[in-house]
Amino acid sequence: MMTPEIITDLKKFDWQKIVDYGNSLADLNDAQLRFIKGLAVEQAVEAFGDSDLTYIGEKHRDYEWPKHDIDVELKTIFSQSMYDTKGNVKSLPGIRLNNSMGTNKASLNPDNIADVLIAVHRDGAYAVSKDIVLAKAKHLGDGWELKPNKSDIVELSGRILRKNKYNTNISTAVRNAIKESLSGL
């Protein structure tokens, strides 16, 4: 359950900087590098969020937040907007929760769902409680998907218009790091 204190603290994150940074990672849109984009945004949320939120990068759990005694999962959806042109939350896309790797389980294990799920879009962020995920997630083929309604979410940021474009060059840095690691072999 998301308490009013958790919601207040989530709204204090520097969502402008997080969203601007995520929107600056276009060099990671290549299929082979896309997972790094998610990792980069996860690190940005830790850097520009609450100082007690700690990135752990576990399966189904990206952060521990001891201050609130909860775990948090982050999903990045920078390919889509959260708001329409008038600034209203639009129909939200589905969020892929996990891939069952062929096991196709008929029920979602509550132990595999974080207490809070945060979704960051190219123009905003929202949170959903574990209760909503468990109640609304649908089994689709080889995994689970959450398609939240507007009434299911807690808006964290309001509509964010891009203010800054950061020069990250992460794809070049990753490729160079790999080449460097090979040079000494």
N, C-alpha and C positions, 0 to 999 in steps of 0.2 A: 504494500500500500504506500502511496506517495503522500506523506504528511505535508501540511502547509509549510513546515520548515524546510523540507527537501525541495519543494517547488520554489520557495523564495531563494534558496541557495542556487538552484539550477538557473534561475533567471538572472543571477548576478554574474554568470560566466560572460566573458567577452566574446559574445556571439558574432559581433561585427568582425573581429579579427579572425576568428575561427572560420567563418564563412568566406571572408576575403582570401584567406590562405588556401582553403579547399578549392576555391575557384581559380587559384593561381597554379594549380597542379596539372594543367592540360598536358604537359609532357609525359604524364603517367597514364594517359588514356589508352595507350597501346595495350593490347590483350595480355602480353607477357609481363607488363609492369603494373597492371591495375590494382593488384593486391597491395602494392607499396603505397598507392594513393590512400587506401583505407588506413593503413598503418600510420602514414604521415598525419592524417586528420585525427586519428586516435591520440597521437602524441601532442597535437595542437590543443585538443580538448584538455589534456592533462596540464599543459603549460598555461593555458588561458582560462582554466576553470578554477575551482576551489583548491586551495593549497593542500587540503587533506585528501583529495581525490587522487588515487594512485593507480597508474597503469600497471596491469599484471599480464594482459594478453593471453588469458586462458580461453579454452574452448567454451563458448556460451557466456563468457564473462570477461569484459575488457578492463574493468576497474574494480577496486575495492574502495569504499568510502567509509572508513572507520567512524568518522564524525556522526554518521547516521546509521551505522551498522548495516549497510546494504551493499549489494553488488550492482554494477551498471554495465549494460551492453550498449555499444554504439553501432549504428548502421548509417552508412553514408550513401546519399542519393543525390549527388551533385549533377546528375544528368537530368533532373527534373525540378520544377519549381513547386514550392509549397503553396504559394499565393497566386491569385489571378492578378490581372493588371489593375484592378481596383483595390488591391491589398487585402482581399478576403481569402481565407483558407479555401482552396479548391478541393475537388475530389482527390484524395490521396492515393498514390500508387501502393501496390502491395509491397511488403517487406519480406524478403526471403530470410527465414529464421535459421534454418539449417538444412543440410543435405543428409539424408539418412544413408547414403552410400549403398543403396540397394536393399536395405533392411526393411523399408516401407512399414514402419511400425504404425499401428492403428491409433495409438494415443501419444500425446505429447508428455514427456516426462517433466514434471514441475521442477525437478532438480537441475534441468538443463535450461531454465529460464531465469534470467537475472531479475532482481527486484524492480529495476527500472530499465526500460529500453528508450534510448534517445535516438531520434532520426534527424540527421542534418541534411537539408536540401541546399540547393544553390542560392536560396534566398531566405532561409530561416531554419528554425529547429523546433522540435516538439518532443515531448516525453509521453510514454505510455506505461502504465503500471503492469506488473506481472499478472494481476487478476484479469486485466483486459486481454493480455496475450493468451492466457490459458482459455479464456471464454471464447475468443474470436478467431484464433488460429485455425486454419484449414489445412488438411492434409492434401497435398497436390503431388501426385506421382512419387518423386523421390525426395520429398522434403516437406517442410511446413512453411506456410505463408500467412502473414497477418495483413489484412486489408482494413485498416482502422477507419472509422467514420469520424467526422469532425467532432462529434460529441465524446469520442473515446480519448481524445488527445488533450494534453496540456501544452498550450503554446508557450515556448520559452523565450523567444526572441522578438516576436513581431516580424513584420516584413523587413528584410534587410536589402538595401540597395548597395551594390558594390562601391566601395570608396577607394580601395587600394588594390593594385596588382603587384604581387611580390615576384621577384625573379628567383626562382628556386633551383632550377637546373638539376633536379634530383635524378632524373634519368641518366644524365651524363655522369653525375657523381657515382651512381650505382655501377654503371658500366666500367668506369675508371677503377673503382674499388675492386671489381672482379678481375680486371686485367692486371692490376697491381698484385693481387693475391696469387695469380698464376705465374708472375714473373720470377718468383723465387723458387719455383718447383724444379 
